[in-house]
Amino acid sequence: MEKLSFEGIWQNINCLVPIYSENGANMTEVHLDDGTVAIDGRKICTVIKNLAKFFTVDVETARAKYSKLVDRKLSVPIPLHQDLVLVPVKIRKPIAREDGAWGYVVLSKIVCYTKHPEKDKTIWIFFDNELYVDALLLTRSFQIILESAKKVNRAYRHLHLITVINNNDDLLKEEFIKYCFIPFMEKNLLQYRLMAKKDREKIQL
């Protein structure tokens, strides 16, 4: 049973989808923004907990906290990082109740959504590169969930990012470095290396 490592791919995740294998095993598809679909042999709730551990986040604690904020007991968005807010969407009708019906799409990766042209009570959620996933929701239902996710994202950013501007607390500085500075540096590392290479070439001349 393959267990994915999310360290090198979490920034590329579009969505996580619960599936059944050919022999009926409960597994998870991880859809990436280049069109790749990786398979994790574990059920989706286990995969989410494993992904959350990478960010030292306890899923149940986060769910309970933001449940109060959005006044929802079910389908509560889960923020793991400023760029990884997981939006719950109903994906399938499970064989057994404990198998789970819900998957997650990444808030920042959603481009748009629309009613499915052929299926009732189903929508298409689109990502970049013309990628999409089906969800068993009405457009109005997804709109409500999406607004909740945006509210959670604002609260999360306020807690982990904005407060550091007006506060000298060391813990807040640590949060700022972890959730803002480091991701920025990772995204721009290649550019910095190219600039450094050009500077070295100028010095040699």
N, C-alpha and C positions, 0 to 999 in steps of 0.2 A: 504494500500500500504506500504510494508515493506521498511524501509530505513536502510541500513547497517551502522554500525559504523566501521570505518577503523582503529581505534586506536590500536586494538589488533591483526589485521590481515594483515596490509599493507605489512609487510615483507614476507608474505607467498603468495602474489598474483603472479600468473603466467601470467594471461591475463584478460582483460575485454571485454566481447562480447555482442553486441546488439542483442536482440531477440524480437520476437513477442510472446505474450502469446496466449492461446487458443482463447481468445475473441478479439485478435487483438491489445492488449495494447502494447505499446513500452516499453520494460524493458531491464534490463542488467544482464547478468550472470557474476559472479566474480569467476574465476577458481583459486583454491588454490593448493599449491604444494603437499598436501596430497591426492589430487584427489577429494576433496570436491568442489561442485559447488553451491555457494550461489546466491540467487536471490535478486536483488534490484529492487523495483517497479518503479524506475524512468528511464528516457531515459539516454543514455550513456553520453551525453554532460553534463547533470546535475550531474551525478555520478562523472565524472572527476573533475568538479568544486568543488564538495564537498570534494573529496579526496585531491585536491590541497589546500583547506583551512586548512587542518590539518597541512600542512607544510608552511602556510602563503604565498602561491604562487598564483598569479593571472594568470590564464591560458592564457588569451588573451595577456597579457604583455609578458609572457614567449614565447608564440608562435611567436609573432612579433619580439622579440629579436633574437631568434634562426633561424627564417626564413631567416634573412639576412646572418647569418653565413653559412648556408648550401645552400643558394640560391634556396630556394623552397618556394612557396606560399601555396602549399597543402601538406598534409601528413608530417607535421613538427614534429619531435620528441619533447617530452616535459619532461624536467628533473624536478622532484619534490624533489629528494633526491639522494645522490650518489648511492644508491642501488635501486632507483625507477625511472629509465628513461623509459618513456612510448613511445613505438615504434608503430606508426600507421600502421594498416593493414586493407585492405578491407575484410570484413567478409560476407556481404550479399548484395543482390539486394533489396533495400527498396521499399515498396509499394508506399510511398510518399517520395519525395525528402528530405523533412525536417526531416524524420525519422532517417536518418543517415545510411551510409553503412559501416562506419569504426569502428573498435575496436582497442584495444591496447594490445601489449604484452610487458612484462618487459624485458628490454635488458639483464640484468644480469641472467635471468632465461632461456634464449634461449640456448639450447644445440647444435642443428643443424636444418637444414631444407632441404626438398627435394621435387621434383615434385610429385604431386599426381599420383599414378599408373593408375587411371581410369578416372579422371576428367580433362578436358582441362582447361588451365589457372587457375590452382589451385595448391597450395602447402600445405605440412604438415610442421608445425613448432613444433619441439619437445622440451619438457622440461625433467627434471629428472623424474624418476619413470615411464618411458614409457608413459608419458602423452603428448598429442599433441592437436593442434587446426588446423582446415582448414582455409586457407586464399585464397581469390580470386585474386591471383597475379601470375605473371610469376616469375620464380626463379631470373631472371635478375633484375626485378623490385624490388623485395624484397632485393636483394643484394645492390642495390643503396640506398634504404631506410635505410638498416642496417648500411651502411657506414656513412650515415648522422647522425644516432643515435650515433655511436661511436665518431664522431667528436663533436657532442653536449656534450656527456659525458666528453670528454677530456677538453672542454672549461669550463664546469660546475665545474669539479674538480679543474681546475687551479684557477678559480675565488673563490671558496669556501674553498678549502683545502690547495693547495700548497702555495698560497701567504702568508699565515699566518707564514710560516717558516722564511721568511725574512722580516717580518713587525711586529711592535709592536702595531699596531692599535687595540684598544679595540674591535671594531666591528668585525674585522677579527678573533680575539681570540674567540669572541662569536660564530661566524660561525663555527670555528674549533670544539668548544665544542659541538655545536648542531649537526653537520653533521658527525663528526668523533669519538670524544671521547664517547659521549652518546650511539651511536649505538654499539660501541665496548663493553662498560660496560654492556649493555643490553644482548648482546650475551654471555658474560662470567660471568654473575651474579651467575648462578648456581654453576659454578666451584669455584668462590670465596667463596660462602657459604659453600661448602664442605670442602674447605681448612680451613676456620675459625672453622668449627665444629671439624676437626681433631686436630687443635691447642688447642682448649678448652679441648678436651679429654686428650691430652698430659699433660696439666697443672694440670688437676684433678689427674692424675697418680702420 
